Amino acid sequence: MTVEAPRTPMSQQEESVLKKVVTAYTYVAVWIALSGAVIMYNKYLLAYRGFPYPITLTMWCVCMRLGTCSSVLRWPIGLVKSGKVQAISMDRDTYVRAIVPIGACYAITLWVGNAAYLYLSIAFIQMLKALMPVAVFTVGCLFKTDKFNWSTMLNMGLVTLGVAVASYGELNFNIVGVMFQLGSIFSESIRLVMVQILLQSRGLKLNPVTTLYFVAPCCFCFLLIPFFALEAGKLAADPNLDLNPFIFITNALAAFGLNMAVFLLIGKTSALTMNIAGVVKDWMLIGLSVWMFKSAVSGLNLFGYFIAFLAVCWYNYRKLQAMQQQAAGNLQPVKSDAQLSERTPLKSVDEEK
């Protein structure tokens, strides 16, 4: 007869750690779900529901995000009053010199990124997005925020090679859609570098919610120019226009929820975890695109993307190693995963589209 040893109750410290882990991975799961939902939703609206107006959709989402950001930050027990977000004052000169250029890039990124859904499958768009580190590194070297080195350049060359192979194997290749998506990637890389140059140099640290609060108004104004030039007349003359309030409101709320998910994730999980989660999301979206929208994906597509995927993973690993070495070189204790994540952007705005 065997007697089981009595189970010792979990200590408060263990319970606290377990709670933090469960909370962090719950936020990661929510982020993956909302990010995927926004992308699938936009593809459905633009390409399948008969609403081929990417500028209008972008303006609507930006407007709704501004409204919800203002509410969350200010009314009546908002993040600022509750102390969860530090109030940031910004003078006119800083806004004009720093925020307005970032808002212009933000507008271009969202507009042309959404326009790509009219021509390309979600699966192929996700493959093209693997070029983001290449664009950021190239622009960073041009603006002297990154140091050029041949090992990183070789890494970027492998990413580019993988995307080129995937593009060659694309069964429904469309040059217009590819140019739109590449334009979105290039504009977003400029925006990320400008954030580093214009905001960090002035000591401004904006989280995803406060960033939208400041950037959304000028972004909306920039979008008015192509809207009146390209879409306003077509929109007014469209006899089959169906503006279902439920669909458009839920679309905008999902986009805002994505920003809130990123806000909640800051400091609660590691940059490595977020990179892995991003990879899971990308592969999930490729699968959903094939399943829901019957996107055609060839073996050469997947082979090329796999090359790019491995190269991006290696780049992220080297980047995290460099961060840890820098922390050790400054005679600081090794950063925790949560602290490391605060020094690495979780995701670019391209995930919001």
N, C-alpha and C positions, 0 to 999 in steps of 0.2 A: 504494500500500500504506500503510495507516494503522497507526500504532503506538499502542496504548492506553497512557495514562499509568499508571504503577504506582499501585495503590491504597494509600493511607496507612492504616496500622492505626488503629483507633479509640483515642483517648487514654483513659487511666484515668478522667479526669473525665467524658468523654462516656459511657463505659460505666456509670459510677456514676449519671449522670442518667437514662440509658435504663433501667437496672435499677429505679430508684425509680419512674419513670413506669409501667413494666410492672407493678410490684408494686401501685401505687396503683390502677390500673384493674382489675387482677385482683381486688383487695378490693372495688371498687365492683361488679363483675360478681357476685361471691359474695353481696354484700349484697342486690342486686336479686333474685337467685335465691332466697335464703333468705327474704327478706321476702315475696315472692310465694308461695313454697311454704307458709309458715305461714298466710297468709290463705286460700289455696285448701284447705289441709288442714282448717282449722277449719270452713270452709263445708261441706266434704264430710262431716265427722263430725257436725256439728249438724243439717244439713238433709237429707242424703241417706243416711247410714248408720244412721239410726234411733237417734241418741243426742242427744235434744233437751234436754240438761242443761248449759246454758252455765256455771252456777256451778261444777258439778263439774269440768268441763273446765278452767276457769280455775284452780281450786284445785290440780288435778293438775299443771298447767304451772308454777304458782308454786312448788309443793313441789319439783318436779324441778329447777327453775332454782336454788332455794336450795341443794339438794344439790350440783349441779354447780359452782355458784359457790364454795361452801366448798372443794370439791376442787381447783378451779383455783387458788384463792388460797392454800390452806394445805398441801395434800398433794402428794407429799412434797417435790417441787421446784416449788412453786407460784409464782405471779407475784410474791408478796410476797418470798419467799426469794430468788428470782432477781433481784430489784431492779427488775422491770418495773412493779410497782405499789407505791406508797408505803403503808406500814402506817398506818392511821388509827385513832386511839383516840377513843372517844366516851363522854362521861359520861351518866348517866341523865337529867339535866335536858335536855340537848341532844336525846337520843333521844325523850323524851316530847314536848317542845315543837316539835321540827322534823321528826323522822322519822315519828312516829305520824300527824300530820295528812296528810303526803304519802302515807303508806301507805294511809290511808282513801280518798283520791282515786284512788290507783293501783288499789285494789280495785274501786271503782265504775266506773272507766274500762274495765278489762278485762272486768268482768262484763256491763255493759250493751252494750259494744261487741260482745262475742261473742253476746249475745242478739239483736242486730240481724240476724245471719246467718240466724235462723229465719224472718225475715219479708221480707227484702230481698235483691236480687241483689248480687253483688260489684260489678258495674258501677255500680249506683246508689249503693252505699255509698261507693265511691271518689269519686263526684261530690259527695256530701254532705261528704266530708272536706275538700273545698276551703274549707269554712267555718272551718277551724282558725285561720288568721291573723286572721279577724274576731273569733273568740272570745278569742284571746290578747290582741289589741289592746284589746278592750272591757274584759276583766278587768284588764289592765295599767293602763288609765286609772283604773278604779275603785280600785285599790290603789296608785296613784301611782307605779308602776314604769315607766309609759309616759306620754309627754306627748301630750295631745290636740292634733291639728291637722287642719284641714279637708281638706288634700290627702290625707292618709292615710285620713280618714273617707270621702272620695269614692272612693278606691281600694277600701275595704272594702265600700262600697255597690255597686260594680260586681261584686265577688265574690258578694255576696248576691243581686243581680239574676240573675247567671248561674245560680246554684244554684236559685233560684226558678223560672226558665224550665225548667231540667233536670227539676225536680220536677213541674212542670205537664205535661211531656211523658212522664213515667214511665208505662209501660203497666201495671205491676203495683204501683201505689202502695199502701202500707200504713201507716196513721198510727201504729200501734203500733211498727213497725220504725223509722220516722222519729224518733219520740220517743226510742226507745232510742239511736239513733245520735247524735242531737243531745245527749242526756244524756251520752254518752261524750265527745263533743267538748268540752262545757262543763266536765265534770269534769277532763279532761286540761288544759284551759287554766288552770284553777285550780291544778292540780298544778304546772304549769310556772312560774306566778307565785310559788307558795309556795316552790319550789326557790330562786328568786332571792331571795326575802325571808328565808326561814328558814335556808337553808344558806350562801348567798354572804355574807350579813351577818355570819355567824359565822366566815367564813374557811374553810369546808369546801368542798373541791372533790372531787366524786365522779365517777368514770367509770362507764360502764354496768354494769361487773361489780361494783364496790364498792357502787353504788346498789342493785342487786338484793340484795347480801349483807345490807345493813342494812334495806331496805324490805320484802323478801319475808316475813319472819316476822310482822310486824304486819299486812301485807296479807292473809296467810293467815288470821289470827285474825278480821279483819273479815269475810272471806268466809264464815266459819262461821255467822254470824248468818243471812244469807239462805239458806244451804244447808239448815240444819235447819228453817227456816220454810217453804221453798218446794220443795225438791228431795229431801230425804232420804227422806221417805215414799214419793214416787213412784218413786224409784230402787230402793228395797227391794222394792216391789210390782210392778216391771216384769218380766213373764214373758219378754219378748223381748230382755232386756238382753244385749248381746254385748260383753264387755270383752276385746277382742283385745290381748294384751300388746304385740305387735310394733307395732301401729298407734299405740297410746297412747305408747309409749316413743319411737318415732321422731318423733311429733308434738312431744313435750316437748323432745327433743334438737334438733329444727329450730328451735324457739323460742329455746333457749339459744344455738345457733349464730348466730342473728341478733344477739343481744346481743354475742357475741364478735366478730362481723364489724364492728359499730359501734365496739367498743373498738379493734380493729386499725386502723380507718380514721382515728381521731382523730390529727390532725397530719400525715396522709399525703396528703391531698387537700384541695381548697378547698371552702368552703361553696357557691360557685357550682356546682362540679362535682356536689356532692351534691344540690343543688336540681334540676339538670338530670336527674340520675339518678333522682330521685324522680318527676319528670314522666314519664320513660320507663317507669318501673315502673307508674305509675298507668294510662297508656294500654295498657300490656301486659296488666295485670290486666283491664281492660275487654274487651280482645280475647279473653283466655283465658276469661273468664266467658261470653262469647257462644259461644265454640267448645266448651268443655267442658260447661257447664251449660245451654246453650241459652237464656241470658238474653235477654229481649226488650229491644232498645234502639231507640228511635225517633230520627228526625232531629232533633226538637225537643230530645230528651235531649242529643244530641251538640252541638247548637248552643249550648244553655245552658251546658254544661260548658266549651265552647271559650271563651265569654265569661269565665267564672270562671277558667279556666286562664290566659288572657292577663293578667287583673287580678292574679292571684297572682304570675306571672312579673315583672310590673312592680313589685309590692311588694317582692319579693326583690331585684330589681336596685337599687331605691332604698335598701334596707336595707344592702346591701353597699357602695354608694357612700357612705352615711353613715358606715359603719365606717372606710373608707379616709380620709375627710376628718377623722374624729376622731383617727385615728392620726397624720395629717400635722399637725393642730392641736396635738398634744402634743409636736411637734418630734421625733417618732420617725421612723426610716426606714420607708418604705412596707413594710407587711407582705407576706410571701410568701403564696401561696395556702394553704400548709400552716398558717402561723401564723394566718391569718384564720379558718380552719376551727375553731381551738380556741376562738374567741370566739362561735361560732354553733352552737347545738345541731344535731347532724346530723339527727336525726329525733325526733319525739315518740314516746311509748310506744305511740301508736295504731298505729304500724307493726308492733308485735309481735303484734297480735291476729290 
